Amino acid sequence: MDKRKTLLNRRQFLVGGISAAMVGPTQAMAPKTGFILIGASWCPVCHRAAPVLAMFAQNLGAPVLVASADSRPIAPFEKFVPAQDHPIASAVNAYPTTLVFSGNSNHIVSSIEGYRNPKFYMKKLLDAVSAIENGRA
């Protein structure tokens, strides 16, 4: 079996399981949460993080803004803004960096630098969203 296909299936399994656990109170949170993915199209780690973030945000109903360091899209996201034109993204040098925005406080409440694996990344995203949902952020 193709190793890439196995990894994708495992990623879909992990994301699907976590997404299923999110049904309920977090669905009402959609307007309260947003994400900014800062990366580059040439970054292999960004290519692993972006699909996981896309599925997570889609299940949450939250928007994702992609700020690309090289002004090119990062799949699966087709739309992006150049990182140098974004006031926060222009200061970030580690790719990928995911910023979590809270509409409750109108601030960035969490920053996830890097990407180890889907499970680790999803836990970081869930922790940030949970903090917003519980009024801790």
N, C-alpha and C positions, 0 to 999 in steps of 0.2 A: 504494500500500500504506500502511496505517495506520502512522505513525511509532512509536507505542507498541508495536504488535505486532512491528515490526522490532527495537526495543530489547529486548523480552522474548526474542525468538528469539536475538538475539546474546548476551544474558545466559545463557540456557539453554545455548548452545553453549560459552561460556567456562567456565561452572561444570561442565558435563558433561565437557569435556576435562580439566579439572583433577581432577575427581572420579575419572575413569578412571585418571589417573596415581597416585591415592592408594591404589588397591587393593594390598593386600599388607601390609607391616609396619605401616602406620598403622591398619589395621583392628583390630589387637590393642591399640591405644592407647586405644580408646574410654573405658575407665574412668579413664584418667589425665588426660583433658582435658575441660574444660567451658567454657562461654561465658556471659557476662552482657552482655546488650544493654541499654544505658541510652538511652532516647529518650522520645519523646512521640508521641501519635497525630496531632497536628497538624503534625508535622515532615515535610516532603516528602522530605528526605534520608534520614530514618529509614525511610520507605516504600520507598526504593530499596535500602537496605542490608539490611533485614530478610529479604526473600526469598532473597538470596544467602547470608546466614548460615544460614538455615533449610536450604537445600539442602546447604551445606557440612557443617553439623553432622549432618544426617541421614545423609549418606554416610559420615561418620566414626563415627557411632553415639554422638555426644557430646550431653550435655544442654545446653539453652539456658534460662537464666533471663532473663526480660524484666522490667526495672524501668522502669515507666512514670511519667514526671514528672506526667502529668495523670490518672493512675489510669484509663486506658482502654487497651484492647488495641492492639497494633501488628501489623497483618496481615503475614504469615500466622499469627502467634502469637496464640492465643486466650487463653491464660493469662498472667498477669502479677502482679507485686507492685507496690504503690505505691512509687515511688523514695524518697519521704521515710521509708518504713519500713525501707529497706535501709541498713545501716551504711556501705557504700562508695558506693552509688549516690546517696545523699542529698548527697554532697559534689561530685558531678559536675555541671557546668553546660554542657558542650558536647555537643550531640546530633547524631548518635548517637555514643556511645562504646561500644566493644566491649572487654570485659575478658576475658582468657584465663586460665583457672585451671588449674594443674598439680596433679594428685593426688600426683605424686612429691614435691613440696616442700610441698604443702598451702597454696599461696600464689597470688596473682595474679601472673603472670609477664610479662604484656604488656598494653598498653593501646593500642587503635587509636582515635584520635580522628578523627571525620569519615568521609567516604566520597567518593572522587573518581569512581571507576568500578568495574565488577565486576573487571576485571583487577588493578587496584591493590589493592583490598580483599582479593581472594583471595590475592594474594602476601603481604600482611601476615598473613593468617590462616595460610597455609602456613608462613611463616617461624616464627611462634610455635609451631605444632604441631611443626615440625621440631626446634626447640630443646628442647621437652619430650621428644620421642622420642630425641634424641641425648644426653640427660642434661645439657644446657646450661642448663636452667631447672628 
